[in-house]
Amino acid sequence: MRKSAMIRARVEPELKTDVEKIFGDLGLTTTEAITLFYHQVKSKRGLPLLETAKKTNEGKELSEYNDLDEFTKKMGI
């Protein structure tokens, strides 16, 4: 599907800079990170963060991927 919808948001400049560096370290663009978040919200039909954080803290349902391509293939995106 062709990506043509635009998202505009205002965030604190320091937050933007810090987070974009983390995305870069992970090999992600901001667009890819937002797209992943949207897919998770759609999949969970809500915010995935609370349930995921709880499971992560308990060491449950953890997955490891060698790179972004492997991850996106597994997620079907």
PyMOL commands that place a pseudoatom at each C-alpha (Angstrom):
pseudoatom trace, name=CA, resn=MET, resi=1, chain=A, elem=C, hetatm=0, pos=[0.000, 0.000, 0.000]
pseudoatom trace, name=CA, resn=ARG, resi=2, chain=A, elem=C, hetatm=0, pos=[1.295, 3.446, -0.892]
pseudoatom trace, name=CA, resn=LYS, resi=3, chain=A, elem=C, hetatm=0, pos=[2.019, 5.625, 2.102]
pseudoatom trace, name=CA, resn=SER, resi=4, chain=A, elem=C, hetatm=0, pos=[0.398, 8.998, 1.639]
pseudoatom trace, name=CA, resn=ALA, resi=5, chain=A, elem=C, hetatm=0, pos=[-1.197, 10.016, 4.959]
pseudoatom trace, name=CA, resn=MET, resi=6, chain=A, elem=C, hetatm=0, pos=[0.704, 12.649, 6.914]
pseudoatom trace, name=CA, resn=ILE, resi=7, chain=A, elem=C, hetatm=0, pos=[1.025, 12.896, 10.706]
pseudoatom trace, name=CA, resn=ARG, resi=8, chain=A, elem=C, hetatm=0, pos=[2.015, 16.173, 12.335]
pseudoatom trace, name=CA, resn=ALA, resi=9, chain=A, elem=C, hetatm=0, pos=[2.763, 16.449, 16.017]
pseudoatom trace, name=CA, resn=ARG, resi=10, chain=A, elem=C, hetatm=0, pos=[4.516, 18.903, 18.297]
pseudoatom trace, name=CA, resn=VAL, resi=11, chain=A, elem=C, hetatm=0, pos=[6.948, 17.523, 20.863]
pseudoatom trace, name=CA, resn=GLU, resi=12, chain=A, elem=C, hetatm=0, pos=[9.670, 18.962, 23.038]
pseudoatom trace, name=CA, resn=PRO, resi=13, chain=A, elem=C, hetatm=0, pos=[12.815, 19.514, 20.923]
pseudoatom trace, name=CA, resn=GLU, resi=14, chain=A, elem=C, hetatm=0, pos=[15.094, 17.675, 23.356]
pseudoatom trace, name=CA, resn=LEU, resi=15, chain=A, elem=C, hetatm=0, pos=[12.727, 14.682, 23.466]
pseudoatom trace, name=CA, resn=LYS, resi=16, chain=A, elem=C, hetatm=0, pos=[12.647, 14.577, 19.651]
pseudoatom trace, name=CA, resn=THR, resi=17, chain=A, elem=C, hetatm=0, pos=[16.445, 14.701, 19.407]
pseudoatom trace, name=CA, resn=ASP, resi=18, chain=A, elem=C, hetatm=0, pos=[16.975, 12.032, 22.064]
pseudoatom trace, name=CA, resn=VAL, resi=19, chain=A, elem=C, hetatm=0, pos=[14.369, 9.656, 20.654]
pseudoatom trace, name=CA, resn=GLU, resi=20, chain=A, elem=C, hetatm=0, pos=[15.508, 10.055, 17.043]
pseudoatom trace, name=CA, resn=LYS, resi=21, chain=A, elem=C, hetatm=0, pos=[19.039, 9.106, 18.149]
pseudoatom trace, name=CA, resn=ILE, resi=22, chain=A, elem=C, hetatm=0, pos=[17.653, 5.955, 19.775]
pseudoatom trace, name=CA, resn=PHE, resi=23, chain=A, elem=C, hetatm=0, pos=[15.692, 5.145, 16.601]
pseudoatom trace, name=CA, resn=GLY, resi=24, chain=A, elem=C, hetatm=0, pos=[18.903, 5.615, 14.604]
pseudoatom trace, name=CA, resn=ASP, resi=25, chain=A, elem=C, hetatm=0, pos=[20.783, 3.281, 16.941]
pseudoatom trace, name=CA, resn=LEU, resi=26, chain=A, elem=C, hetatm=0, pos=[18.019, 0.722, 16.337]
pseudoatom trace, name=CA, resn=GLY, resi=27, chain=A, elem=C, hetatm=0, pos=[18.233, 1.208, 12.567]
pseudoatom trace, name=CA, resn=LEU, resi=28, chain=A, elem=C, hetatm=0, pos=[14.795, 2.840, 12.394]
pseudoatom trace, name=CA, resn=THR, resi=29, chain=A, elem=C, hetatm=0, pos=[13.553, 6.077, 10.922]
pseudoatom trace, name=CA, resn=THR, resi=30, chain=A, elem=C, hetatm=0, pos=[10.957, 8.052, 12.828]
pseudoatom trace, name=CA, resn=THR, resi=31, chain=A, elem=C, hetatm=0, pos=[8.400, 7.078, 10.172]
pseudoatom trace, name=CA, resn=GLU, resi=32, chain=A, elem=C, hetatm=0, pos=[9.190, 3.373, 10.627]
pseudoatom trace, name=CA, resn=ALA, resi=33, chain=A, elem=C, hetatm=0, pos=[8.905, 3.667, 14.417]
pseudoatom trace, name=CA, resn=ILE, resi=34, chain=A, elem=C, hetatm=0, pos=[5.536, 5.438, 14.190]
pseudoatom trace, name=CA, resn=THR, resi=35, chain=A, elem=C, hetatm=0, pos=[4.304, 2.846, 11.695]
pseudoatom trace, name=CA, resn=LEU, resi=36, chain=A, elem=C, hetatm=0, pos=[5.339, 0.021, 14.055]
pseudoatom trace, name=CA, resn=PHE, resi=37, chain=A, elem=C, hetatm=0, pos=[3.504, 1.731, 16.913]
pseudoatom trace, name=CA, resn=TYR, resi=38, chain=A, elem=C, hetatm=0, pos=[0.356, 2.156, 14.796]
pseudoatom trace, name=CA, resn=HIS, resi=39, chain=A, elem=C, hetatm=0, pos=[0.441, -1.523, 13.794]
pseudoatom trace, name=CA, resn=GLN, resi=40, chain=A, elem=C, hetatm=0, pos=[0.695, -2.524, 17.454]
pseudoatom trace, name=CA, resn=VAL, resi=41, chain=A, elem=C, hetatm=0, pos=[-2.228, -0.286, 18.445]
pseudoatom trace, name=CA, resn=LYS, resi=42, chain=A, elem=C, hetatm=0, pos=[-4.285, -1.778, 15.618]
pseudoatom trace, name=CA, resn=SER, resi=43, chain=A, elem=C, hetatm=0, pos=[-3.281, -5.334, 16.546]
pseudoatom trace, name=CA, resn=LYS, resi=44, chain=A, elem=C, hetatm=0, pos=[-3.989, -4.888, 20.266]
pseudoatom trace, name=CA, resn=ARG, resi=45, chain=A, elem=C, hetatm=0, pos=[-7.001, -2.637, 19.654]
pseudoatom trace, name=CA, resn=GLY, resi=46, chain=A, elem=C, hetatm=0, pos=[-5.497, -0.232, 22.181]
pseudoatom trace, name=CA, resn=LEU, resi=47, chain=A, elem=C, hetatm=0, pos=[-2.194, 0.869, 23.623]
pseudoatom trace, name=CA, resn=PRO, resi=48, chain=A, elem=C, hetatm=0, pos=[0.142, -2.117, 23.843]
pseudoatom trace, name=CA, resn=LEU, resi=49, chain=A, elem=C, hetatm=0, pos=[2.483, -0.517, 26.354]
pseudoatom trace, name=CA, resn=LEU, resi=50, chain=A, elem=C, hetatm=0, pos=[1.025, -1.460, 29.726]
pseudoatom trace, name=CA, resn=GLU, resi=51, chain=A, elem=C, hetatm=0, pos=[0.442, -5.123, 28.972]
pseudoatom trace, name=CA, resn=THR, resi=52, chain=A, elem=C, hetatm=0, pos=[3.795, -5.385, 27.216]
pseudoatom trace, name=CA, resn=ALA, resi=53, chain=A, elem=C, hetatm=0, pos=[5.669, -3.676, 30.060]
pseudoatom trace, name=CA, resn=LYS, resi=54, chain=A, elem=C, hetatm=0, pos=[4.151, -6.046, 32.595]
pseudoatom trace, name=CA, resn=LYS, resi=55, chain=A, elem=C, hetatm=0, pos=[5.068, -9.118, 30.547]
pseudoatom trace, name=CA, resn=THR, resi=56, chain=A, elem=C, hetatm=0, pos=[8.568, -7.792, 29.885]
pseudoatom trace, name=CA, resn=ASN, resi=57, chain=A, elem=C, hetatm=0, pos=[9.168, -7.157, 33.578]
pseudoatom trace, name=CA, resn=GLU, resi=58, chain=A, elem=C, hetatm=0, pos=[8.082, -10.737, 34.248]
pseudoatom trace, name=CA, resn=GLY, resi=59, chain=A, elem=C, hetatm=0, pos=[10.388, -12.039, 31.478]
pseudoatom trace, name=CA, resn=LYS, resi=60, chain=A, elem=C, hetatm=0, pos=[7.435, -13.419, 29.501]
pseudoatom trace, name=CA, resn=GLU, resi=61, chain=A, elem=C, hetatm=0, pos=[6.841, -13.495, 25.737]
pseudoatom trace, name=CA, resn=LEU, resi=62, chain=A, elem=C, hetatm=0, pos=[10.199, -11.972, 24.825]
pseudoatom trace, name=CA, resn=SER, resi=63, chain=A, elem=C, hetatm=0, pos=[11.529, -12.221, 21.274]
pseudoatom trace, name=CA, resn=GLU, resi=64, chain=A, elem=C, hetatm=0, pos=[14.898, -11.445, 19.739]
pseudoatom trace, name=CA, resn=TYR, resi=65, chain=A, elem=C, hetatm=0, pos=[15.558, -10.423, 16.154]
pseudoatom trace, name=CA, resn=ASN, resi=66, chain=A, elem=C, hetatm=0, pos=[18.840, -10.097, 14.274]
pseudoatom trace, name=CA, resn=ASP, resi=67, chain=A, elem=C, hetatm=0, pos=[17.763, -6.996, 12.364]
pseudoatom trace, name=CA, resn=LEU, resi=68, chain=A, elem=C, hetatm=0, pos=[14.831, -4.793, 11.370]
pseudoatom trace, name=CA, resn=ASP, resi=69, chain=A, elem=C, hetatm=0, pos=[14.096, -6.858, 8.249]
pseudoatom trace, name=CA, resn=GLU, resi=70, chain=A, elem=C, hetatm=0, pos=[13.644, -10.018, 10.313]
pseudoatom trace, name=CA, resn=PHE, resi=71, chain=A, elem=C, hetatm=0, pos=[11.388, -8.137, 12.749]
pseudoatom trace, name=CA, resn=THR, resi=72, chain=A, elem=C, hetatm=0, pos=[9.177, -6.536, 10.087]
pseudoatom trace, name=CA, resn=LYS, resi=73, chain=A, elem=C, hetatm=0, pos=[8.839, -9.864, 8.247]
pseudoatom trace, name=CA, resn=LYS, resi=74, chain=A, elem=C, hetatm=0, pos=[7.735, -11.562, 11.494]
pseudoatom trace, name=CA, resn=MET, resi=75, chain=A, elem=C, hetatm=0, pos=[5.252, -8.713, 12.162]
pseudoatom trace, name=CA, resn=GLY, resi=76, chain=A, elem=C, hetatm=0, pos=[3.889, -8.917, 8.617]
pseudoatom trace, name=CA, resn=ILE, resi=77, chain=A, elem=C, hetatm=0, pos=[4.697, -5.335, 7.738]
for i in range(1, 77): cmd.bond("trace and resi %d" % i, "trace and resi %d" % (i + 1))
show_as sticks, trace
zoom trace
